[in-house]
Amino acid sequence: MQDKWVQVWGQAHSAFSFFYYPSCERTYRMVIRSYFSGKGVRLELSNECAKNDVRIGALTVAPCDENGNLKGDSRTLTVRGKEKFLIKKGEIVKTDAVNFEIGTDEFFCVSAYVEKGALRSGNLIDDVKLITVRGDVTKQKNVTNQPRKRDAVREVASKVLGMYFHKPIPLFQSVELLNDTGASAITVFGDSISQQGYWTNAFSKRIREEYKGRFSVINKSIMGNRIRLDFGKRFICKGLFGISGINRLQRDVLNYPDTEYVIFALGTNDFLQPGTIAAGKKDFPSPKEALDAVVGIGEKMKENGKKMIVFNVLNFGECADSRTYKEKAVHEYNRLLDESKDKFYAVYDQASLCVNPEKPTCSKKEYLGNDRLHPNLDGGQIVADGIDLDLFR
């Protein structure tokens, strides 16, 4: 088959807010399990949401074990032929390609030594292991993660808000392998319900087992993300919720020709956030406005040869921010979406799988986390198991 570049891992960047990495002179080693085989590698690095330039002192890739301990020689990655380079504020750079052999289900790591600059751009994603170590250890075989004091902030935030904030993954935007076996990507384009990883990781496991070496599952979800509107300016953690689905569509999906399927899982925050500390009441959309935006996104997907599977919105009546008018709007949106399913590759009714039959505006409590909004492990498994894998055949 023809050689093509395929994402083996990727994320959607937003501003870290207080989760950011303020210190430099540190190595960031990301450990990846390969969905498919490759014979070359290249990376995208992003400083899009930063307030400062970032200087990279070294960047390497190497085969490793699941803990990030190197099992072979490191290869140096360069940008425009330079081993040391600057990523300017707001800039995204792509490395030069290097030969790199990796097999399906094998582990490899990319290690970046940051000489200067705070890392404020990235995401809180749970599908890779990140090791952070002071100094340049990009070529060191065995490394041990060094916790940072700021991790305590995450733990407090998790307890207060009732949802878990994963360790932030900075800098890295995508890792691509040169593949010749016909692999392609399934991109999840969602909000925190997907970003948390409870259904996406379970779905990824099913895909690995059913279609070994055929697909990667790339989680490009951002917590608090909305379909139509960027993050609310009144929100204290400005930028954490990211630019709207409409505005990030090109960056996160359309720029990648390897993406064959897109699971669209936005909508919850469009209806839930207005009237809270995150957004004003004026931001509240009508169900038709929300659906029209999704239809517009779907048309762009089709134009670019991508099959879009749309998730409807889970019932959030147990959540503290829920209101009767919000619940009615979600019910109407889901109804309109079902009537419009011929406009998409498929529509997935996750709401019916999780609904509490005694309280139809709510999901079952046993499927929800402490915030009564995000699915827990059991809820995530229910959602993942309900997806028809024949859609990808």
KELOTI-366188 format. One record per residue (C-alpha): x, z, y; residue in one letter. Coordinates in steps of 0.001 Angstrom, whole numbers, padded with zeros to 6 digits, always signed. Layout:
N
XZYa;...
//
This chain:
393
+000000+000000+000000m;+000995-000444+003622q;+002961+002337+005309d;+000988+004254+007936k;+001332+007476+009877w;-001181+010142+008819v;-001693+013632+010217q;-000833+016284+007663v;-001547+019019+010206w;-002864+019172+013771g;-004694+021302+016303q;-006541+020967+019610a;-004796+022628+022541h;-006345+024987+025073s;-004902+027639+027389a;-003767+030790+025587f;-004712+033198+028381s;-003339+036666+027466f;-002457+035492+023936f;+000468+033417+025241y;+004184+033754+024396y;+005942+034872+027622p;+009472+035124+026231s;+011876+032297+025453c;+015064+032098+023365e;+012934+032248+020238r;+012471+030058+017154t;+008961+029080+016024y;+008850+028000+012372r;+005577+026542+011121m;+005094+026297+007339v;+002874+023449+006119i;+001507+022567+002692r;+001377+018804+002403s;-001949+017237+001439y;-000228+014000+000413f;+003203+012456-000065s;+005382+011163+002740g;+008699+009445+003325k;+009054+010018+007062g;+007966+012575+009634v;+007289+012773+013364r;+005748+015433+015609l;+003741+015752+018794e;+004568+018705+021029l;+002243+019737+023832s;+002754+021663+027049n;-000587+020459+028392e;-002083+023817+029403c;+001147+025323+030758a;+002181+026574+034177k;+005865+025813+033611n;+008266+023358+031977d;+009585+024191+028501v;+013104+023411+027286r;+013608+022806+023561i;+017128+023622+022338g;+016714+022489+018734a;+014023+020983+016510l;+014283+020551+012737t;+012252+019738+009621v;+013090+020855+006085a;+011525+021381+002644p;+010775+025047+001999c;+008802+027476-000121d;+005420+028915+000888e;+007166+031704+002829n;+009239+029340+004959g;+012562+029803+003166n;+014445+026503+003152l;+014931+024705-000174k;+017004+021793+001078g;+018902+020399+004034d;+017346+020368+007505s;+016851+017129+009391r;+017220+017174+013174t;+014313+015800+015193l;+014898+014207+018583t;+012880+013010+021566v;+014106+009716+023004r;+017321+010244+021044g;+018045+013701+022502k;+018374+016850+020411e;+017730+019009+023489k;+014917+017974+025800f;+012449+019136+028435l;+008673+019102+028059i;+007251+019110+031557k;+004206+021069+032642k;+001110+019241+031385g;+003125+016846+029221e;+002712+015812+025570i;+005770+014298+023851v;+006243+012577+020501k;+009473+012927+018559t;+011443+010041+017130d;+010666+009396+013454a;+013129+010496+010761v;+013287+009797+007046n;+011888+012752+005115f;+010723+012821+001502e;+007910+015238+000600i;+005475+015240-002310g;+001782+016127-002537t;+001169+019897-002448d;+004797+020641-001568e;+005755+022889+001356f;+007866+021976+004343f;+008499+023517+007750c;+009186+022461+011296v;+011296+024802+013427s;+011532+024683+017220a;+013981+026733+019256y;+012630+027309+022774v;+015477+027914+025204e;+013373+028347+028321k;+009744+028561+029376g;+006615+030530+028467a;+004347+028916+025851l;+000789+028877+027163r;-000649+025868+025350s;-001895+025884+021751g;-004634+027382+019595n;-005472+030326+017356l;-005593+028493+014015i;-005428+030028+010525d;-004432+027058+008339d;-000631+027408+008567v;+001936+030191+008527k;+003894+030760+011750l;+007183+032692+011744i;+008715+033740+015070t;+012322+034938+015316v;+014572+035668+018288r;+017451+033244+018757g;+018154+029818+017293d;+017516+030048+013533v;+016152+026518+013126t;+018653+025748+010329k;+018818+029230+008819q;+017623+029292+005213k;+015862+032668+005078n;+014060+034139+008085v;+011790+037138+008576t;+008981+037198+011111n;+009523+039521+014068q;+006198+040921+015358p;+005607+041055+019094r;+003910+043762+021164k;+001309+041290+022408r;-000087+041086+018870d;-001661+044475+019524a;-003801+042824+022215v;-005204+040500+019577r;-006102+043407+017336e;-007930+045205+020155v;-009767+042029+021164a;-010792+041454+017546s;-012303+044943+017276k;-014063+044836+020650v;-015581+041356+020176l;-016242+041635+016439g;-014417+038418+015539m;-010867+037924+014324y;-008333+036277+016616f;-005663+034614+014513h;-001984+034487+015420k;-001561+031824+018130p;+000159+028565+017181i;+001911+027296+020339p;+003608+024029+021237l;+002871+021987+018090f;+000032+019467+018416q;+000374+017260+015334s;+002647+016662+012364v;+002460+013187+010850e;+003908+011841+007614l;+004658+008205+006869l;+002446+007596+003846n;+002159+004622+001500d;-000572+005828-000896t;-003635+005208+001297g;-004119+008749+002612a;-006215+009430+005709s;-007488+012381+007756a;-010788+014242+007959i;-010906+015846+011405t;-013077+018884+012118v;-014167+018766+015767f;-015823+022096+016470g;-015883+025501+018136d;-014929+029014+016975s;-017260+028866+013959i;-014929+026165+012623s;-011776+027439+014319q;-012087+030819+012543q;-011330+028998+009298g;-013898+030623+007014y;-015722+027410+006112w;-012975+024941+007041t;-010368+026525+004744n;-012863+026655+001866a;-013788+023019+002504f;-010106+022070+002657s;-009566+023656-000769k;-012448+021599-002220r;-011020+018399-000742i;-007539+019128-002146r;-008994+019609-005619e;-011457+016700-005564e;-009285+014123-003777y;-005709+015172-004477k;-003282+013236-002296g;-006086+011303-000579r;-007182+013334+002470f;-005897+015915+004919s;-008331+018241+006704v;-007306+018656+010337i;-008961+021531+012213n;-009241+020545+015875k;-011731+023205+016860s;-011549+025377+019981i;-013294+028715+020386m;-016060+028721+022994g;-015967+024933+023229n;-019016+023022+024478r;-020172+019443+024050i;-020864+018502+027674r;-019108+020981+029950l;-015571+022309+030326d;-014896+026049+030202f;-016835+028069+032778g;-014852+028842+035918k;-016358+032346+036085r;-014868+033283+032706f;-011931+035699+032995i;-009903+033869+030313c;-009990+030542+032113k;-009012+027638+029897g;-009215+029505+026574l;-012476+027694+025722f;-010934+024321+026462g;-012193+021146+028063i;-015489+019777+026772s;-015908+017842+023560g;-016598+014725+025586i;-013407+015136+027608n;-011119+015966+024679r;-012484+013332+022324l;-009786+010786+023135q;-006909+013274+022878r;-008005+014978+019666d;-009687+012193+017691v;-009576+008667+019053l;-005804+008672+019617n;-005330+008967+015845y;-006155+005776+013883p;-005541+007682+010628d;-008725+009735+011137t;-011330+008215+008838e;-014032+010912+008969y;-014986+013323+011753v;-017019+016468+011127i;-018700+017196+014461f;-019579+020896+014677a;-020196+021632+018367l;-023389+022815+020058g;-023621+026581+019585t;-021931+027450+022876n;-023925+024918+024888d;-027037+026988+024152f;-025562+030483+023737l;-023100+030858+026629q;-025354+030229+029677p;-026464+033486+031271g;-023440+035440+029968t;-020006+036302+031392i;-018810+032940+030052a;-021191+030611+031930a;-024034+030547+034452g;-027685+029873+033603k;-027490+026520+035367k;-025288+025296+032505d;-028156+025512+030014f;-028962+022035+028640p;-032247+020710+027367s;-032168+019897+023642p;-032426+016202+024496k;-029473+016383+026906e;-027364+017928+024153a;-028482+015360+021598l;-027874+012432+023968d;-024298+013662+024454a;-023759+013819+020689v;-025242+010343+020239v;-022858+009047+022915g;-019902+010593+021109i;-021151+009079+017862g;-021222+005625+019409e;-017593+005980+020470k;-016709+007087+016949m;-018337+003974+015485k;-016568+001734+017984e;-013273+003174+016740n;-014136+002832+013049g;-014703+006537+012369k;-017539+008004+010293k;-019133+011020+011995m;-020855+013780+010041i;-022837+015997+012437v;-023468+019669+011644f;-026634+021129+013127n;-026466+024514+014892v;-026614+027756+012923l;-029376+030168+013883n;-027877+032885+016092f;-030847+035209+016597g;-028859+038253+015380e;-026251+037775+018121c;-026318+040050+021186a;-026311+037061+023571d;-029320+035442+021911s;-032605+035055+023801r;-035951+033639+022743t;-035600+030562+024964y;-032152+029865+023505k;-033442+030155+019948e;-036323+027771+020703k;-033904+025256+022232a;-031668+025337+019133v;-034694+024823+016874h;-035749+021801+018939e;-032200+020401+019044y;-031918+020653+015258n;-035290+018919+014887r;-034270+016066+017197l;-030933+015747+015408l;-032688+015400+012059d;-034952+012690+013494e;-031865+010856+014791s;-029750+011052+011637k;-029787+007271+011249d;-027497+007146+014317k;-024690+008902+012427f;-022870+008542+009144y;-024557+011778+008021a;-026229+014952+009335v;-025569+018255+007568y;-028233+020988+007692d;-026100+024122+007545q;-028779+026119+009384a;-031227+025922+006459s;-028545+027051+004013l;-027891+030254+005954c;-031314+031007+007452v;-033052+034331+006908n;-036519+033287+005652p;-038027+036501+007024e;-036522+035840+010485k;-036302+032044+010885p;-034348+032236+014150t;-031586+034202+012410c;-028967+033622+009761s;-028766+036120+006896k;-026776+039187+007928k;-024778+039116+004711e;-023356+035760+005792y;-022265+036967+009246l;-019277+038814+010660g;-019402+041931+012815n;-020422+039984+015924d;-023529+038658+014109r;-022586+035139+015183l;-019627+033839+013195h;-019903+033360+009435p;-017842+035731+007316n;-016034+034656+004138l;-019277+034514+002160d;-021056+032559+004870g;-018142+030187+005197g;-018131+029567+001453q;-021874+028797+001498i;-021367+026234+004265v;-018330+024654+002582a;-019973+024474-000853d;-023047+022764+000577g;-021116+019737+001862i;-021630+016701-000388d;-018125+015545-001285l;-019521+012149-002299d;-019723+011441+001438l;-015954+010944+001319f;-015893+008757-001758r;
//
